[in-house]
Structures are given as C-alpha cells and as structure tokens.
Amino acid sequence: MNTIRQTLLKLEAEGNLRTIPEKMSCFVDFSENDYLGIASDVEFRKDFLRNLDASNFFPSSSASRLLASRQDAYVSLENLLSESYGRAALLFNSGYHANTGMVAALGGKDTLFLADKLVHASIIDGLTLSGSEFRRFRHNDMAHLERLIERYGSGYARVVIIAESIYSMDGDSAPVAELVAMKRLHPGAMLYIDEAHAVGVCGDNGLGICAPYRPQVDIVVGTFGKALASEGAFAVMDDVMKRYMVNRCRSLIFSTALSPFMVSWSEYVFRNMLGMDDRRNRLCHLGRELGEITGSGSTSHIQPYVVGDAHRVVALSRQLAHVGIKVLPIRTPTVPPATERLRFSLSATMKDSDMSLLRDAMKEIKNTITS
C-alpha cells in the first residue's frame, strides 16, 4: 500500500494525477467525441424508441457471442456493415477489445509488427500480448517505415503495418495511399488501420478515409462510441480473416457480448449516419474556424493546443471552465512529456456563439501567456 500511495503522491507532484471529472451544469463541451451531435439529439432518440417495446427490448446478451442464443441483432448489423464496406464485418465490445484482441491474434514468431509511434494504447497492449517482435516508425514517416521493412522484413513470413487514419490526440491524418504502397515492399505484408475517429466523419457517406482503398487495407477498425453515439466497435476484413478472428481473438471469445438493445441502436444510428452529409459539412466548417482560433491552421475536428507543462495545462483547463467551456487537460502518459495539451474536439451541433465564446477565451489565454 505504501508504494501505491507513493505513486499517487508522485503523480500529484508532477501534475499528472487523474480524477473522474465532476458534472458541469452549464458549459460548451469541447472534450467529448460526439462529432455528429447524434448523442445530444433528443428527437433522434425518440424516433428510435417509437419502434421499441418489451417484445424486442433485450437488455443483455447473457453470454459471449459464441454462446448467445439471440444472434439476430448482431447478424443484422454485421450485414449492414458488410453491405456498406463490401467486406465481412465482425462486432466487438469496444475499440479496445477489437485492437487488443485482433493484434494479439495476428501475432506469432513468424510475424513482425511495424506500428506508427502514435498508435492508441489498445494497439500497444495488443502488440505486447502478441509476443511478437514489434518496432515503431516515426509518426507518419514513410521513409522510416520503408527502412524498417527493408532491414527487418526478410526475417519474417508476415509483416503487419499498423496505423490510425486520424490520430486522437493530434487530429492529423495518416497517408493511407502511401501505407498501401508500402505493402508492396514485402510479399507477406498486411495493413491494419484504426478508423475510430474517422468513421461517421470522413469519406463518402462517412465510411472513413480507408474506404477508397479497400481491399488493400486488410483490417479496418471502426467504433460506435464516438461519432456514432453508441457503444462497441467493428472490424471489416475478408471472410477468411473473419473466421480466423472468431476462432483466435480472445477478447471476442471470452467476453459477454454487447446487449442486443445497444446493437439495434447502433444499426439505427449507422443506417441514418450514411445520409448525414449536412452534419459532416458543418463539422468541416467548424474545423476551419477552430484552426483559426487555436492558430494551428488545421481543419480537423480534433485539434490540440500544446502547452508543454502538466500544471499549466490543468490551470488553463480550469480557466476555460470558469467561462463555461469544458476542455480537459491531456497529460503523460497519454501524450509524451513536454507535449501536455488541451485537446479540442468538435460537434456539428455547436453554434456560432459557442465558437465566439471560445475565440474570446483563447485570445485571453494567449495574451496571458505572452505577457
């Protein structure tokens, strides 16, 4: 217990002690991932609930996916995903379950993983669980990735390249076309891309950045817990890979499946999301405005304001909260030391007045920093 207390005291001294945030009554939320504004859309929820009654409301699967008696909701959603992406689909309880389970399942002594330096913690945990050799290439640095393939790839039957299409802490995009080209450097190469922050937001019909490159991207991961305002995740892949994951992916095999109720909600959201171009266009407009406010010049729906000090970024977050803006501090180990930041994420439902409030508050912060 003394070691645990010492760890907490050390985190507090460094400014890296985390707590679950309290509810804020009146604020503009720049920290959640409700990119399309679906989670806050009361009428949208009402439309879904009108067709729901006790006969088709199942709050629990009561078993893992491989044992569950009720499969209709899962099959229906997977079929919709398959029709939309043109490949087989498989549901998971979360993006974390998808990445840790599938990456670990792909591992073995004959596999080398090459992952972007900024991939999500769930992917890193999957790499560790895989027991395979893995190396990290500098963020979006295709020349570095090429050197790693040429230097180490010949010793392995399979090389798995892992990246994200949009990175959650920086909001920048991966060069997917170049990643696809990298596969040609090794005859046993696979490409695995997490689209958690792109699904619903990017690409035709919100199907993500990788959609034009299928089937060259062997596994694409998407989530329902961000723009799609639900819970769980999915992966699209070919039929052979799906059958392999059903037999080897431990996070799928040994987890109680998502509730059929939430899976039905996810299907309802996904089906309607395909036609939400007006919300996607609004989000693009807000991204350009946010880039002007932060000074980043970015147009992404995720943008960081790097402060570089844990105590200072916590103080700035509190300063913004005082004027009704919620944007939580991001610190180590989520981001590297000296890159602590405010991470702004946008929702299509944000008003012009919300952005004006942020513009004024950030102007005050910048004046304080430079004075």
N, C-alpha and C positions, 0 to 999 in steps of 0.2 A: 504493500500500500504506500510506503514511503516513496518508492520510485514513481508510482503513479502521481502522487501529489507533487513531487519534484518536476515531473513532466509538465503538469498543468501550470505550475508557477513559472517555469521557463517559457512556456508558450505565452503566458500573460506578459512577462517582461519584454518579450520580443514583439508584442502587439499582434500575435497570431492565435490568440485564444478565441475559439469559435463558440457561439451560443445560438440557440434557436431564436430567431427574431420574434419580437412581440408584434401583435396586430396593430397596424396603424389605421386610424379611423378615416382620416381624410388625406389622401395622397394620390399622386400620379405615379404609377408603378413602372419603373424602368429596369426592374430586375427579373421579372417573370418572363417565360418563354411563350406567352400566348400571342404568337406573331400575327395570326389572322383575326384575333379578337373573338374566336369561337367560344372560349371558356367563359367569357363575360356576356355572351349573347343569350339573354333570357328567353326571347321568342324562339330561338333555335332549339333550346332545350324543351320548351313547351311543345313544339311540333313533334319532336321525338317521343315525348311521353304520351301524346294523344293515342298512339297505337299500342300502348303498353297496358297490360292488366295482369292479374295473378296467374293466368294460364301461360303467359310467355315471359314472366319475370323470374329468372333463375339467378339468385344472388351468389351462388357458389358452384364451382365445378365438382367440388368434393373429392377430387382425385387428380393425379397427374394426367397430362394429355394422353399418355399411352394407356391409361386405365379408365378414363372418364367415359361414362355412359352417354352423356349428351354431347354430340360432336357437331350438331347442325350449325350452330353459330360460328364455330371455328372454320368449318369447311366453307361456309358461305363467304366469310371474309377473305379466306385464302384464295378462293376462286375469283373474287373481285380483284384482289391484288394481282393475281396471275393474269387476268384479262387485261389489266391496266399496264402491266410491265412486260407482258409477253413471255414470262418465265414462271417457274414454280415458286410458290411462296410458303413460308413457314412462320408461325407466330411464336413469340417469346413473351415472358412476363415483364421484361424491361429491356432497355438498351444494354444495361449492364449484364443481364443474363445472356443476351444474344452474343455480345462480344467476348465475355469471359469463356462462355461455353464453346462457341464455334472456333475461336482462335486456338483454344486448348485442344479441341478435337482434330484440328488440322496438323497438329504437331507430331513430332517423331524424330528419330535420329537422322532420317534422310531429308528433313525439312529445315530450311533456313528462312527465318523471318527478317524482313527489312522494313522497319516502321519509321514513319516520319517522327521527328523529335517531339512534336506537339500533339501526338495522338492522345486520346482520352485515357484516363486511369483504368477504365474497364478493359481496354485493349492491352495495356501494360500488364494487368493482372492475368489476362488470358495468356500472354506470352510467357509469364513466369510459370503458370500452371502447365503449359505445354511441355516443359522440359527440353525444349528445342533450343538450338543456338539462335540468338537474335541480335541484330545490330540496328542502330538508329541512324538515319540520314538527316542531315541538317534540314530545317524546315523548308519545304518546297524547293529544295536544291537538287535538281535533276542530275547535274553533273556529279554531285557526291553520290547519289543513288547509283548512277551508272558505274562509277569506280568500285563501289561495293559489290555490285553484281559481277563485274569482270574479275575482281580479286578473289571473291569467296564462292561465287555461284557454282563453279565447276565441281565443287566437292559435295554437292547435294543434288538429289533427284528432283527436288521441288524447291522453288523459291517463291515465297508469298510476300508480295509488296502490300503494305497496309498504309492507308491514309484516310483522311476525312475530307469530304467535299467542301464543307465550311467549318472552320475551326471555332470552337465555342468561346474561347477567351479573346481571340483577336478579330474574329469575324471575316477573315480573309479566305479566299477560295484556293483549292488545290488545282494545279494544272492537269486536269483529268486526261486531256488528249495526250500530253507528254507521258503521263503514267501508263497509259495504254501502249504507247510506243515502246516504253521500257520493257514490256513483257517480251518483246521480240528478241531481247538480248539473251534469253535463257529458254531452252525448249520446254522446261517444266515449270515455267513461271505462272503464277496466279496473281490476280489483282483483287484486293478486298478493300472496299471503301464504305465508310460510315457516313450516311447522309442525314444524321439525326437533326441537324439544324437547317437542312435544305428542303426536306420533304414538306410539301404544302406551300412553300415559299418560292422556290426556284424552278425553272424549266417549264415546258409546256404542260398545262393543267396541274402544275405544282408537283410533278413527278420527280423533281430533283435534277441535279446537274448531270448525273451519270446516264440519264435516260437515253440520250442520243448515242451512247457508246455501248449499249448492250448488244450482243452478249460478251463483248471484250472484257467488261468488268465482271469477274466471276461470281463475286458475292457483294450484294449491296444491302446495307442495313439501314432501316428507317425506324423512326419511333412514332408512337401515337401520343406521347406525353408532352409534346411541345406545340407546334403549330396545330396539331390535330386534336388538342384539348381532351385527351383521354388518358389511357394508361396502357402499358405494354409496348411491344416492338415487333418488327417483322424483318425477314430477310428474303431476298429474291435471288434465285440461283437456278441451275439446271436440275432436271429430275434426278439425275444420279447423285448430285451433291445433296439434295434434299433427303433422299433415302439414307445417305451416309450420316447426316446430322441426326436424323430420327434414331439411329442406332448407336451413335457415338457421342452426342452432345449431352454432357451430364447435367447442365443447367436446365435442359428441356426434360430429360428423362426423370429427374429426381425432384422436380418442383410441382406443387399443386398448380394446376392451370388457372389462367385468368377466369374471372366469373363470366358465364355466358352473357349476363346482362351488359357488362362493360364491353365485351366483344361486339355485341349488337350495336351499342352506341358508337364504337369505333368504325364499324361498317357504315353507319348512317353519316358520320362525320366525313369519312373518306369519300363516299359517293358524292356528297354535296360539295366538298372541297374542290373537286375537279373543275367546277364551274365558277370558282371564286376569283376570277381574274381582276375584278374591281378592287378586291381587298389587296391582292398582290400588287396592283398598280399603286394603290395608296401607300403601301409599305415602302415601295421604291422611292416615292416622293419624300416620305418621312426620312428615309435613309440619307438622301441627298442633303436634307435640311440638318440632320444630326451631324453630318460630316462638316458642315459649315460651323455649327455650334462648338464642336469639340476641337476644330482646327485640323482634324485628321485628313480631310479631303475624301474620306471613304464614302461609299454609298450603301454599305451593308446594313442589314437590320440588327447587327451586333457590332458595337464599336467600343474599344477601350479608351480610357483616359488614364495613361500611365503616370503614376505619381512617384513610385520607386521607394516608398518608405511605408512600412506597415502602420505605424502610429499615425502618420499624416493622412493616409487614405481612410482610416477609421474616422478621424476628425472631420474630413471633408464629407464623408457619408452622413455624419450627424448634422453637419451644417446644412446640407441639402434637405434633410428630413425636417428641419425647423421651418422650411418654407413650403413643405408639402410634397417633396419629391423623394421617392424611395429608390435609391440605387445603392446596393450593398457593396462593401469592400471585398475585393478578391485578393487573397494573400497566399503566401507559401503554405503548403506545398502545391496548391492548385496552379500557381504560376511560379516561375523561378524567383529567387531572392533578387531584390532591387528592381523588380518589374511589377510590384504591387500596383493595383489599379482600381478604378471604378469601371465596371462593365455595364454599359448601357445596352439594353435590348428593347426593341420597339414593338408596338402592336398597331395593327391597321386601324383600330378604333380610337387612337389618340387624336385629340383635337388640336387645331392650330393654337388655341390658347394654352394647351399643355406644353407645346414646344416653345411658345413665347416665355412661359414661366421658367423653363429650363434654360433658355438663352440668357435671360436676365441673371439667373442664379450662377451660371457658369462664367458669365462676364465678371461677376463679383469675385468668384473664386480666383480667376486668372489675375485680376487686379491685386488681390491679396498676396498671391504667390510672387508676383513681380515687384511688389512694393517693398 
